Amino acid sequence: MEQLLILLLFLPLLGALVTAFSGNAAKHVALGSAVASLALALIMVCNFIPDASTQFVVNCPWIKNLGISFHAGIDGISMITILLTNVLVPLIILAAYQHQYKSANAFFALILFMQTGLLVVFTAMDAFLFYIGWEAALIPIYFICAIWGGKNRIKVNMKFFVYTIAGSLFMLLGIIYLYLQNPASNFDIQAFYSLNLDATQQTWIFWAFFVAFAIKMPIFPFHTWQPDTYTEAPAAGTMLLSGIMLKMGIYGVIRWLLPVVPEGVAQWGQLAIILSIIGVVYASLIAFTQKDAKRLVAYSSIGHVGLISAGIFALNVQGMQGAMIQMLSHGINVVGLFFVLDIIASRLGTYKIAELGGIAKQAPKLAIVFLIIVLGTVALPGTNGFIGEFLLLIGIYQYNLWAAVFAGLTIIFGAVYMFRMYQNVMLGKTNDLTIGFTDIKGSEQLVLYIICALVIVLGVYPKPVLQLSEASVQHLLEQVTQKLNQ
């Protein structure tokens, strides 16, 4: 079975190399590679046993003198993020079909290279390998945004790069410190879990890792790079950042922060929850004031991620399970939202809400799919957003009533500003700009129909996804509890 994981990790890399030299056929080659990765991921899901064990394990010595191994494996927590990545990448590539990119072969090759880095992050059982994947995912998205982004891309991208590199360096220092404390002199994740660090050591490691993960998610006050970067990035770049890359931070907290420094989490987790909830309220209030639809969705993403973060730090099964399914749901919904806005901007040349209106009359199919995605985003019962946010709020409520009250504002505020945006963009009277708007067709229809199907199916029947991660989540929380009780 280990061959399946090796293939899963290296297939996108091979696809990236072939795509880079495929000329005008680049987008088709990239899509073929992404679909093949999705098929492989689905085969692995079908062969996955939903218990707490790590499966499809690969463990090969890499740099023996330093105790570094190519050690990767998949448990229920990893499987959710692997599904997320391999479902969204082909949709993002297909969504990019409507654009004519300069040096398209490089553009699509970078997407696949980023996919490789993401999959390494989500499967690494060696801290050094995790760090390599973390940086490998950053490099391609930097170039995607810097080369194919908007007019302010250089300035904005530099801020994004500085933020993320600074966070990465903090994490690297934390990893090196843990390595030096490890009697086995290796980077193995289980060895890190077994370390007996005192409260002071755990505090320093907590902040070294937390800053890196908080920047990537991002949560308040580490979020300031995000709105500008999402706005200036090309549509595919924004989808990659919001749909998948921010989940690296969430996954990092679950996999590397909670079990390694549980005392640090117990001491500082309350502050992390407070920061997360401040982000929920702050981002929602800022979203109300946005006149640019793309920036509005960017701020809404901060609010949703803040809720996920608070649920994780509540340290209970409901909050953690809510975070797992909400990672998947948020990725699907936010990619759908940004794609709809990209379709509108590619036809009309603007994201300004005031300049739009009446599009539903000209494009009824787009209006329907956009509404379904909005309903999922605001967590309407029966859509994919509901079960995740419901479990998150239960988890936060078990931690603290008032925390749940303020965290729940993301649902109320989100419904208001998302429906208001939908009304102003899609309903009302057409104007001189929107009168000639054409409805979705071809690849646009296919992507949005698949997203809408996922919104509905996951909303109506979330049980298979929850079953994938349940045993692993319970095992992880038991590990944390046992270390706290020692």
N, C-alpha and C positions, 0 to 999 in steps of 0.2 A: 504493500500500500504506500510505502514511502515514495515510490516512483511517481505517484499521482501528485504529491506535493512538490516534488522537484520540477515536474512538468508544469504545474500551476505557476510556480515562481519564475520559471525561465521562458515560458511560452510568450508572454508579453515582451520580454527583452528581445527574443528572436524576432517577434513581429515588428518591433521598433527598428531593428537593423534592416529587415527586408523592406519595410515601409520607406526608410530613409533613401533607398536606392530604387524606388519603384516609379518615380516620375509622376506622370498624370494619373496613374492608377493608385496613388498613395491612399486616398480615402477608402477605396474599396478593399485594399490589402489590410489597412488598419481595422476596418470594420470586421473583416473575416477573422483576423487575429482575436479581436475582442469577443466575437461570438463564440469562437473556439474555446476561449478562456471561460466564458459563461457556461458552455456545455460541460466543460471539465469540472467546474465548481458544482454544477447540479449533480453530476455523477458522484462527487465526493459527499454531497449532502445525502444522497440516497444510500451511501455506504457508511454514513456516520451513525454511531451509536450514541443516543442523547444521554450519556451519563457524564460523570465528572472527570473522566480520563482524558488524557491528551493523545490524540490519534494521528495517523499518517506521519509519524515522527521521523525526521531526518537528523542524524547526529554524526557529523564527520569532523575530525580534527582539521583545523584551518591554519592557525599560527600557534604551533604547539608550545613554543618557548614562552608565550604570553598567556597560555591557557584559553585561547580563543577557538571556538568551534563554530562550524556551520550547523547550528542546532535550531531546528524549527519544528513546529507541530501545531495541531489544531484542536481546540476544545470548543465547547458550545459558545463561549464568548467570542472567540476568534471567528467561528463560522458565520456569525451574524455580520461581522465586518467584511468578511470575504464575499459573502452574498451581495452585500451593499456595493462593494467595489465592482464586482463582475457583472452586476445588473446595470449599474449606472454608466460604466465606461462605454459599452456599445451604444447606449441611448445618446450619450454626449457626442460621440463621433457621428452618429446618424443625424443628430441635430445640427451639426456643423456642415452637413451636405449642402445647405442652402447658400453658404458663403464661398466666395472665391478668394482663397488665401494666397498671398505671395509666398513662395517656397512652401507649398502645401505639404510636400513630403516631410520636411523638417517639423512642421506643425503637428502632423498626426503621429510622427515618430516620437516626439516629445510626450504626447499624451500616453502612449504605450510605455515609454520609459518611466513615466511617473507612476503608471499602474504597477510596474514591477516594484518600485520603491514602497508603494503603499502595501502591497501584499507581503513584502518582507517585514514591514513594521507589524502587521497584524498576525504574523505567524512566528516571529523570532522568539526563541527561548534562551538566547544568549544576548546579554546586554550590549556587547560590542556590535553584534549583527543588527540589533534593534537600532542602534545609533546610525549605522551605515544606511539602513533603510530610511530612517528619519531624514537624513541629509539628501539621500538619493531622490526622495520625493519632492524636496524643495527646489533642487536645481532646475528641473524641466519647467515647473510652473513659473519660476522666475523669468526664464527666457520666453515662455508663452506670453506672459504679461508685458515684458519689456519690448518685445519685437512686434507683437500684433495688438497691443493695447491702444487706449485712446491717446489724445493729444498731450495729456499730463502724465503719461505712463512712466517716464523716467524718474521724475521726482517722487511720485507715489510708490513706485516699485522699489525704490531705494529705501524708503521708510519701512515697507513690508519686509525687505531683505534684512535690514539692520535689526528690526524687532525679532524676527525669527532666528537669526543667527545668534543674537545675544541670548535668547532663551535656550538655544541648543548648547551653547557653551556652558551655561549653568548646569544643564543636564549632564553634559560630558564630565564636568568636575565631580558631580554627584556619583556618576558611574565609576570613575577612577577611584574615588574615595572608598566606595563599597568593595571594589576589587582589592584594594590594599588591606581592607579589614577581613577579607575572606581567607581563611587558613588554606583552602584548596587552591588558591591563586588562579582562579578562573572567573569567567563572567556568566556562569550558569545561573539561570533565574531561580532555580530551587535552592542553590547555595546562598543567593542573596536573601531569599525568604527566610533561611535558617539562621541568619546572622543575629547575634544578640547585641544590639546597639543600645546605648543608654539614651535617656531622654534628650540630652543636649545634641548628641549625634543625630538622632532622629529628627530633631527640629531643623538642623542645617540641611539634611538630605531632603526633608519635606519641601523646604523652600526652593532648593535647587531644582527639584523635579516639578514642583507645582508651578513655578514661574514659566518654565518651558511649555507645560501643558496648557496653562491659562492663556498664554499668548496665542497658541495654536487654535484654541476653541473658538473665539476668544471670550473671556469673561471680564467684566469690569474690574479694575481700570486698565486692563491690558488690551483693550479692544480698538484703540484709536487708529490702528493701521487698516482696520477691516472695511469700513464703508467706502473710503476712497479707492482701495484696491479692488473691491467688488465692482465699483462703478467704472473704473478705468480699464479693467481686464476685458479681453474679448469674451464673448458670451460663453464659449466652451471653457475658458479659464475660470470664469465666475462659477460655472456649474461644478467644475472640479474642486475649487476651493470650498464652496459652501456645501456641496453634496457629499464629498468624501474626505477632503483633507482636514477639515476641522474635527472629523471623527477621530483622527490620530490623537488629538489631545484628550478626548473623552476616553478612548481606549487606553491611553498611557496612564491615566489616573486609575482606572480599574485594574490593569494588569501589573503596573510597576510601582504605583504610589501606595495604594491601600495595603497590600500584603507585605511590602518591604519595610515600611515605617508606620505600623499601626498606632504606636504611641504618639507619633508626630501628627497623625490624622486626628486622633482623639483630642489632642491639645489644640490644634489649629483648624480642625474641620468646621467648627462653628463659624470662624471668620470666613472660611471659604464659602459656606452657605450664605452668609450675610452679603459677601461680594457678589455671589451669583444672583441673589434676589434683587440687590440694588441694580444689577445689570438688566434684569427682567423689567423692572419699573422704568428705569432710565431709558432703555432702548425703545420701549413702547411709547413713552412720552415724546421722544425725539421723532419716532416714526409718524406720529400725528402731524408733525410740522413739515414733513417732506413734500416738496413739489415735484420731485423726480421719482418715478415709480421704481426704478432700479435701486435707488438709495433707500426707499421705503422698505423694500423686501430685504435689503442688507441689514437694516436695523431690526427688522422683525426676526431675522435669524439669530441675532445676539440675544433677544428675549427668549427664544425657544431653547437655545443652548444653555442659557442661564438656568432654566428650569431643569434641564437634564443634569447639569452639574450639581444643583442643590439636591436632587434625588439621589445621586450617587453618594454624596457625603452624608446623607441621612443614615447610611449603613444599615439598611434593612432590605429584605428580599423584594418587597413591592417597589421601592424606589429604584433598586438596581435593575429589576426586570422591566420596569417602565423605561429606564434609560436605554436598555438594549433594544426594545422594539421601537422606541422613539428615534434612536439613531437611524434606523432603517427608514422609518416613515418620514422623518424630517428630510433625509437625503432625497427621497422620491419627490416630495412636495416642492422643495426649494428648487430642484432642477426643473420641474414643471413650470414653476412661476417664472424663473429666469428665461426659460425657453419661450414662453408666451410673450414676455416683454421684448425678447430679441426679435421675434416674428413681427411684432408691432413696429419696433424701431427700424428694422430692415426695410419695411414698406414705407414708413412715414418719416423716418429720419429723426425721431425725437422720443425721449422718455418722459417729457414734461406732461404731467397729468392735465394741466389746464388747457393744453393744446389738443387734447383728445376728446372723445365722446361719440356716442352713436355707432360704435363699431359693430355692436351686436346686430344691427339692422343689415349691415353689409356682409357680416361673417357669422352666421348663426352657429356653425359648427365650432368655431373658435370660442364663441361666447359660452357654449355648453361645457366644453372641456375646461375652459378657464374657471368656470363656476365650480365644477367638481373639484379641481385642485385647490381652489380657495376654501371650499368646505372642508377638505382634508386638513388644510393648514390651520383653520380655526377650531379643529377638533370636534366637528359635528358627529354625534353618535351614528355609527354605521360607516364611518370613514376611518382611514388608517391612523389619523392623528388622535382619535378619541381614546383608544385603549392605553396608549403610551402616556398621554398626559393625565389620564385618570389614575393609573398606577403610580405615576410620579407624585401626584398630589396626595395620594394615600400615604406613600412613603414619607413625604415631607410632613404630613399631618401627624404621623406617628412620632416624628422627631420633635415637632413643635407646632402648636395650633396657629400661632401668629405668622410663623414662617410660611405655612400653607396658605394662609389668607393672602399674604402679599405675593407669593408665588403664583397664586391663582389669577392674579390680575393680568398675567400674560394672555390668558384665554379671553377675558372680557375686553381688554384693550385691543388684542389682536383681531377679535371679531369686528370691532368698530372700525379700525383703520383699514383692514383688508376689504370689508364690504364697501366702505366709502371709496376706496381706490377702484374697486370693480365697478361701482355705480358711475363714477366720473369717467372712467375709461371706456366702458362697454355700453352703457345705457345713455339715455338722453337723446339730444338731437345731433345728427351728423353736422360737420362743418366743412369748410372748403378743403381742409386737409384730409379728413376721414371719408369723404363722400366716395372716393375711388378705391377704398380699401377692398382687397380681395381675400376670399376665405382660404383656409388652410388646405393644402393638397400634398400628395406624394409623401415624402419622408416626414414632413411636418405632421401630417395626420397620423402616420404610423407611430411616431414617438409619443405624441400626446394621447393617443388611444391606449397604448401600453401603460403609460403613467396613470391614466384614469382607471384602467382595469386593476392596477396594483393598489390604488387608493381605495377602491371598493372591496376587493378581495381581502386585503389585510384588515380592513375595517370590519367586515362581516365574519371572517374566520381567522383570527390572529393566533389560534392555538398552536399550529405547527411551529411558528417562529418562537413563541414563548417556551415550547417544549425543548427546542434546540439548546437554549441557554440556561434553563432552570437549574439543572443539576450542577453545572459549573458555577453559576452564581451562588448557590447555596454553599458549595464547597469553599469558594473564595471567602465568603463571609464567615464561615466556620474557622478558617485559617486565621483571619483577622481577630476573631473573638478569642481563640485559643492563645494567641500571642499576647493579647491584652490581659488575659487572666493568669499568665505565667508569673 
